[in-house]
Structure formats: structure tokens, C-alpha cells
Amino acid sequence: MQEYYEPKTAHVAGSEESRGHSASPTRAAETMPVETKEPWWRSVTKPGSTWQIIIAAVLAIAIGMAVTSTVDKVPKAAIDMVGVWGDLWLRALKAVVLPLIITSMIIAMQRLKEVTGRGNTLGLWTVGWYVMTTILAVVISTILTGLIWARQFQPVRMEDQQATEAQLEEIESKEKRTITESIVELLRSFITDNFVKAMANMELLAVLVVAVLIGALLKPGSSILRAVHEIEEIVTKVITFLIYLAPIGVFFLILPNLFKLNIAEMGENLGYLIAGTLTNMFIHLFIALPILYFAFVRKNPYTHWLKCSPAWITAWGTASSAATMPVTMRVALERGCPRTVAKFAIPMGTLINMDGTAIYFPVVVTFLASTQGRQISPVDYIIVVLLSTVAAIGTTPIPSSSLVLTVMIAESIGLEITGMFAVVIAIDWFLDRFRTALNVSGDLFAVPIITKMTGIKDHDDGSSSEDETVTEGSRGAAGQTTVVGPASPGVAAGGQAPVAAGENPSWIPQSPAEQPRRMANDERV
């Protein structure tokens, strides 16, 4: 079966948002195209590439420092004229938050229904485990951030970060609330009495609840669901275009803010942001996951992790868990994982297991708040936990969609998106590699646990002890049969699940324009 792991084409490039939800989990292992090696300098010419963002940030810093060292004070009119272009890019990014969240959650709920339907043991254990570890990751990160890192971040002196009188009154009223009042307000925020008003006011918890309900209640193949897929595709194209413009946006966000902020303070906060993110990831990877692994499997977790090094080293180098998936699959099989579990759990983990991303959100949101001189309340942290979990699991596979989701989570607790957001964008490429390595490591810790709990084993002839070929009635958005276990005869030989004549399987890209969306070349969020 070696042909499952050899790269044939070159569609995957970049990083983790290629962990999208659009591909069928059981077929992804066999149909996922893998990146072929290109000269490093070619990536510089790709719109919105990491190299272009780094170059834009370096140029902005160099020009900003040169200007501030030669001019006592830059005129406000000049700052406004330079900054308006970055502000326009940021406003456009904010505008797609709502449609992205609504369509992503509806589609994510439909896919989870397909996988866990009809009492499928393997599907239930796989999805349940990945959701549980994501919640654990975000809780660990939030607790550590609140207790340690929030106290290290310092406000950055910047003229446009001064709160208005109305904002000061709102902050003061929040600080005076009792715990009971805060809990009551949080519970009320889940249910809205006017959905249109909730969307207009960016009441995202209420919007998420409605989106989840719609996704759970819609029937597969319904006209509404097809419309949601079309809207998601439009939103994806808009965000992809905005990410192409990211170098320009980053340049014009950083440059005017260098005229106003303290470089030393910015650098110190940036160091704590990187240290906080990596420390939280370290604790989850080397303490939390090993404890769970030992509790279920009763084997040395660190030996297991070291023997899986080809996968997580590749993940760190490529910054793409989708591009790493053939290596991850091979390592899982070499470690004795049944083929049935590997061919289901690894692709599914590539889609929804995003512990690294879940850890990142609380740290970066706290960073943005603290640099504004804003303290995050316990209720705000609860909202961050909820939204970070949902964002990590239910996001659509688009390049750098973590930028949009960071804006979404920050605005949900009343934070302004300031020039410090450009600093976050500028270092995202570095933290992205560690997020990817953690995500892939989480997949490889999960596979032995899922094998243990389901009791699935491979026989000598390669067949599975649990025949979960096709779940009858489990159908995708286009009405096709969805494979939820080991490959059926119609799949094993040909590499594709059977579909009715005239139907378009949801896991096959339907046009050249859709292929980049399915195989997006950036972080999994």
C-alpha cells in the first residue's frame, strides 16, 4: 500500500489552514496531493507569501525608525494619510468575519453529523477525542495566560490607543459588576431576541448558537445547505484575495504606528508573546497529552513521541499538516496502528484536531488587550475559551484564516484592533511552525488511544476486525455515500467512493479555482 504515501502532484504548499474540512476524511489519506520541492526564492513572488510579509514588516520598521530618528515629531496628517491604507485592509478583513463564522459552523455541524451518525464507534471516538483535547488545550492556555502572561504584557504608549470617554465608562461598569451579574449576562448572550440585531452588533455567541442549530437541523442535500456552500466559497475567495494583499496591509499598519509607539515596549511585549505561546504548547505537548496517553495505553509516551519524530519534524519544516499527512500516516502504521484506524483518524485529525491553534488564541487576545491597557475579566476569559474552541474546530480551510478569527475573538470581548495586530501578523509565520508540529503530534498521540478504546485490529490478510465499510444513509451535501470506516471494495481499488451518476462528491474539487481552497496553503488557523 506504499502508493498511499508517495507524492504525485503539487497542490499543497505553505501551512496549516490546509487542514480544511472540505475533504472526505477516509479518502483524504489516499487522494491528498503533496507539495513538491521548489526553490526557496520562488515563494517570494507568490502573492501574500510569508517572505513577502516578512519583507514588508522589515521595510516598515526600517523606514519608521529612519524617520523617527531624523524628525522630532511626524505630523498627524502624514500619519493619517499613510495609515489609511492599512486601516482599509483591516476593515475589509473585519467585514468577512460574520459570514465566515456562520457558513463555517453550519458546514462543520453537517460534517460532524456525517462522521458520527448511526452510532459509528470509530467516528464517535475519533471526533470526541479530538474535541476533548482541543478543549483541554484552550483551557490550559487560558489559565496559564491569565495567571502568568497577562501580568508580563505591558501597555504600549500609543496615541490612538487612548480610550474614549464612552469606552472608559463601559470598562468601569464592567469592573463594578458582581460575579452573579457577570454570569447572568454571559448566559443571556447565548440567546438573542433579535438575530439581525445580534449580527449587526457582532454578538458572536448568539450568532454561533443560531449557526450551530441551523447546521444540526438542516438535511443533507437541502437547497439551503447548497446555498451555504456557495456563500462559503465566495467568502473564501474574498479572504484569499485579502491575504494576497497582506504584505501591503502589514506595511501600512506597522509604518504609521512606529511614528507613535515605543519600540522598546513593543519588543518586550513581543518576546513575552512568543515565550507565552511556546511555553503553553510545551506544557500541553509534554505534560497533558503524555498523561492522557499513559492513562489509556499504559506505555511510555515520550518514547512514542520520539519514535514519531519523522512526522513532527516534517510538520515543523513544512508548516503544513496536510503536506505532512503521508508521513504521519506512514509513521502511525510503523508504530503498529491498525490500517482502519490510521486511514480514518489521521485524515480526520488533519481536519479538526488543532490543539496548537486553540492554545494560540487566548495568548494573542490577551496580548492585544494588555498592550491597550485593558484587563480581561473572568467572564471575558470564558468567552475566549468558548470561541477559541469553536474557531479551532469549525473553521474553513483558507490561508491565514487565523488572522480573521483573532479579530473575531478580540472584538467579541470589546477589544479594539490597533497597530499591534500588525506585529502579530509579522511573527505569525514563526509560531505557525510550532502550532503545526503540536497538531501533528496530537494526531499521533490520539491514534493509539483510539485503537485501544475501539478494539479495532488488523488481521493477517489486511482486513479489519471491525467492518465499518459504509454507513447506510450517511450522505454528504451532494447526496453521495460517505465512507466512514475502512475502504470498501469500491474504494480500495479505485481510490474513490462510489457515487451516483451526475453527482459531485464533496471531497473532489469541482474546478481549478476550488482546488486552492480545498488545499489552502497556510496555517490551519
N, C-alpha and C positions, 0 to 999 in steps of 0.2 A: 504493500500500500504506500510505497515511498512517494508515488506520484502526488499524493496529497500535500506534500511539503515542499516540492520543488517550485520555485518561482517561474511563471510562464510569461507574464505580461508586466507592464509598468504603469499601474494606475494609482498606487498608494504612495504618497510622499508626505513628509512633514511630520505632524504629531497627532496627539491623542484624540481629537474630535472625530478621527476616522473610526472611533469606536461607536458608530452610529447604530440606530435602532432599525434601519431600513432593511437589512439583510435577514434572511431566514437563519436562525441560529444553527440548526443542524447542517445546513448546506454551506454556511459561510466558511467552514474549515476546508471545504473542498473547492470552492469557487472563488475565494478571496484572492484577487490579484496582488502581487507583491512588488515592491519597488525594486527597480534595477539601479545599479550604482551609476551616478552621473558625476562629472567633475564638479567640485565644490563651487567654482565660480559661476556655474550656470544658475544656481539658486539666487544669485544676486540680481539677475534680470527678471525673476519671477515676481509679478505684482503682489505686494503685501507680504513678501517673504521675511523670514527672521532677520536675514542680513540687511535688508532694506530698512527695517525698523531700527536695528542697532545703529546703522549709519546715520539715520535721521536723528536719533537721540544724541549721538556723539556730536554731530554738526550743530544741533541746537544748543547743547551745553557749551561747545567751543565758542560759538558766536555770542551767546549770552554772557559768558564770562569775559570775553574780549570787550563787549560793550560796557558792562558794569565796571570794568577796571579803568575805562577811559572817560566815562561820563558819570558825574556825580548823581544825577537823577534823570531817568528816562521819562520824557513827557507822557502823561496819561493818554493823550490822543494817539501817540505812536504805539503804546502798549495795546490799546483797544483795536487799532487797525491790524496789528499783527495777530492778536488773539482771536479775532472774529472767525478766522478760517478754521482754527481748531475747535472753536465753540460750535460752528455749524456741523462739523463732523460728529461731535459728541451728541448734539441734539438729534441728528439723524439716527445715531446708534440707540438713543433712548426711545425713539419713536417705534422701533420694531420690537421692543420688549414685550408688550402686551400680546400682539398676535403670535409671537414666538412661543410664549408660555402657554397660551390657550391651545394652539394646534399641537404642540409637543405633548401636552398632558393627555389630550384626547387620544392621540395616536398611541402613546405609551400604554395607556389603560387597555386599548384594544389588543395590543401585542401581548401584554401580560395575561389577558383573558385567554388568548390562543394557547399560550405555553402552559398555563396551569389548569386548563379546562379538563373536564371529565376525570378528575382525580388522578391525573398523571403524577405518579410518585416522584420520578426523576425531575420533572419540571417544577413541582412544588418545592422540593428540597433545594434545587438549584436557585430558583428565584428567591425563596425565603432566606437562604443563607446569604446571598449577595445583598439583599435589602438589609438584613440584620447587621452585617459587617459595615455597611455604609453608615447606618445609624450610629453604630459604636464609634466609628471613625470621627464623625462630626461631633459627637458628644465629648469624646476625649479632647479633640481640638478646641472646642468651645470652652471647656473647663480650664485647660491649660492656658488658653489665651486670656480668659478673664482673670485668672489668679496671678499669672506671671507677665505675659507680654503686654497686656493693656497698660501695665504700670511702667513699662520701659519706653513705650512710644511717647513722644513729647509734641506739644503743639508747634506747628511751623508758622512763624510770623509771616503773614501774607495779607496784603490789603484787602483782597476780595474775599478773604475767608472770615472777615468780621461779620458776626451775626447781626441781622436786622433786629429792630425792637420787637417785631411780632415773633420772630424766631426765639428771641430771649424769653419772651413771655411763655411761649409754648414749652420750652425746655424747663423753665421754672415750675410750670404747672405739673409737668411730668414728675419732677423731683419731689413734689409735695404729695403725690398720690400714695395711698396706703397699699399694702400688698394685696388686700382684698379688692380694692378698686382696680388695680392693675390686672389681676386675674380675670375679673368680670369684663373688663374692656377687651382683653385678649380673646375670651370666649365669644364675645359679641362680634369680633372682627371676622370670625369664620363664616357667619351667615349675614348676608346683606338683604336689606328690604328693597333695594333698587339696583339691579345688576348693571344697568347702564351707568348709573352714578358711581358704582364701585369701580368700573373700568376708567371713568373719567378722572376719578380721584386716586387711581393707582392703589386701590385697596386689594393687594395681591392675594392675601389669604382667602378672601371671599371669592375672588376670581378663580383661584386654584380649586377650591371646593366645587364650584359650579363646573369647571372643566373636567374634573375627575368624575363627577356624577354623569355628565354627558358621555364621556368616554366609556363608562361602565354600562350605560343603558343603551347605547347605540348598537344596532345589529350589524354584524359584518356584511359588507357589500351594500349598505344603505347609501342613498344618494347624498345624504348629509355627510357621511364619512368620506365619500369621494370628493365632496367639495372641500372638506377639511384638508385632505391630502393635497389638493390643488393650491389651497391658500398657503400650506406649509412650504410647498415648492416655490411659490412666489416670494415668501418671506426669506427662504434660504438664499435665493438668488440676490435679493436686496442686501442681505447681510454679507454674502460673499463679495459683492461689489464694494461695500463699505470697508471690508477687511483689506481689499486691494488698495484702498485709499489710506490704510492705517499709517504708513510711513509719513504721509503728508499731515495727517491729523496729529500724530505724535510730535512732529517737528513744531507745529504751530500751537500745540498745547504746552510743550516744555519751554520754548523760547520766551514767550511773554512772562511766564511765571518766574523765570530766572531773573527777570528785572525786579521782582518783588519779594522773593523768598530768600531765606538764609540758607546758603549752600551747605554749611557745616551741619545745621539741624536736619536738613533733608538727607544727607549722607548717613548720619547716625541712625535716623529712623529706618532708612532703607536696610541697614545692616541688621537691625532687630527684626525687620520683616522677614528677611531671608533666614536668619537664625531661628526665629519662631516657627516658621513653616517647616524647616528641615528637622527641628527637634520634635515637633508634634508627629511628623511622619516616622521618625526614628522610633518613638515610643510605640506607635501603632504597629510598626513592622516587626520590632524585636521584642516586644513585651505582650501586647494584646493578642495579636494573631498567633504567636507561638503557644500562649496559654491555651487558646481555643484548640489549636492543633493537637497538643498533647492530651487535653481532656478527652477528645474524641478518638484519636488514632493511637495514643499511647506509644508514640515514637519520638525520637529527638527532632524537634522542629528545626533547629539550627543546621543539623546535618542535612536534612531535607532541603532547606533553602540553599545551602552551599552547592549541593548537587544539581540544583536547578539554575545555577549561575549562567549557563549559556542564554537562557531566556531573558533574565532581568538585565544582564549586561547588554544584550542586543536591544532591549527596550530603552535602556538609558542612552545608547548610542543613536538610535533612530528617532527617539521621542515619538514613537507610534506603536501602540499596542496592536493595531490591525496589521501593520507590516511585520510585527514580531510574531503574530499568531502561528505561522507554520513552525517556527522554532519552539514556541510554547507547547504546541500540540506534540511535537516530537519528544520534548523533554518529559511531558506528562506520561506518554506511553513508555518511555525508557524507565520511568520510575514505577512502572507496574500498574498504571491506571488502566482499567478496562476501556476498550475502544469505544464502547457505547457511551460511557460517562464522558470520556475525553471529547468525543465528537459533538456532544451536546453542551457540556458545562464550559468548555474553553471558549467557543464562539459566543455563548450567552454571557459569559463574564466579560468578553470583549465589548459587549453591547451595554451592560448595565452595572458592572462592578467597577466603581470609580471612587475607591477609598481616598486616593491621593487628592482628587478634586474636592471631595467632601471636606477633607482636612484644610484645604487651602482657603475656602470661602470665609470661615469665621475669622481667620487671621487677617486677611486682606481687608475685610469690612471693618474690623476693629482698628486696623492701621489707618484707614481713611477717616474714621471717627476721631481717633486720638489726635491726628495731625490738625484737625479742626478745633481741638479743644473740647470735644464732646465726649461725655462719659456714656457708655452703653448700659442701660438698666437691665435687671434680670429678665423682665418681660421682653425687652428687645433681643436678648440672647436666645430666648425661647423661639422667637420668630426667626432668628438667624438659623437655629438648628433645624426647624421645620423646612424653611425654604432651601437651605443648603442640601438637605436630604433629597427633597423633591427635584431640585435642579441637577444634582449629581446623577439621579436615576433616570429622569424623564426628559433629558434634553435631546435636541435633534443634532445629527452629525454634521456640523458645519465648522469651517475653520475659525478658531479663536472665539467660539461662542461663549467661552468663559468670561470674556470681556463684557458681553451683553448681560450675562447672568450676575456678574459682580455689581453692575449698575442696578439691576433689578433688586437684589438683596439689600444693597445700601439704601436705595430710595424707599424700600418698604419700612425702614425704621427711621425715616425722616432725614437721612444724610444728604448733603449737597455734594455733587460730583465736582471736585475742584481740580486744580492743576496737578495735584499729587496722583491723580488717576493716570496721568501720562507716565509718571515714574513707574507705576505698577506695570503698565504695558511694556515699558522698556526692558524690564527684567523678567518678564513672563517666560521668555524662551529658556532661561536658565532653570527656573523652578519646574518648568514643564517636563524636563527630562527625569527629575526625581519623582514627579507625580506618576509618570508613565511606568517607571521601574517598580513603584509601590503597587500600582494597579495590576501589573502582570504578576508580581509576587503574590498578591492576594488571590489571583486566579489559581496559582499553583498550590497554595495552602488549602484552597477550597476543594479541589478535585479529590484528594484522598479522603477528606471528611465526608463529602457527598457519596463517594464509593462505599464508605463504611456504613453510612446511615441507610442507603438504599439496598445494600446487599447484592448489587449487580456484579457479576463476574464474567470473564470471557472463557468460553470453552476452548478446547484444543483446536476445533475447526474454525475458530474466529467468531462464532456466533455468540450471542449474549444470553445470560441466564434469565434475563427479563425481556420478553418480546414486546417492545413498545414501538412497533413499526409506524403505524399511522393512527392517530386518534380520529375516529369517525366523527364527522361533524365539526371538527376544528378547522375552520377555514379563514383564510386571510381576507384582506379588504376587497380583493377582486373576486373572491369566491373559490379560490383554489384550495386543494387539500394541503394542510400544513403538516410537515414531518415533525414529530416531537420526540422521537427516540432514535434508535439505531436505524441505519438506512434500510429501506425496504428493497426488494428485488428491482423495482423500477428505478431506484435511486442509485444503488450500489454500482451498477454497471455504467449507467449513462451520466451520472453526476448531477441529475436534475430530478426533482419530484414530478410525478405525472400531473398534468393539468388538462382541463377540458379544452376542446378546440375553441379558438378565438379568445381565450382568457389570457391575461397578462399576469404572471406571478409577481407578487410584490417585491420579491427578492432579486428580480432580474431588472437591471436598469433599462428603461424603455427608450432612451435616446442618448446621444453623446453628451447633451447638456446635463442629463441627470447623473451620469457616471461620476463626475467630480463631487456631486452632492452625496452620493452613496458612499464614496471613498474619499471623504474630505481629508485634506492634507494638513490638519492641525490638531491641536490638543483635544483630548476627549472632554474637555471643559476644564 
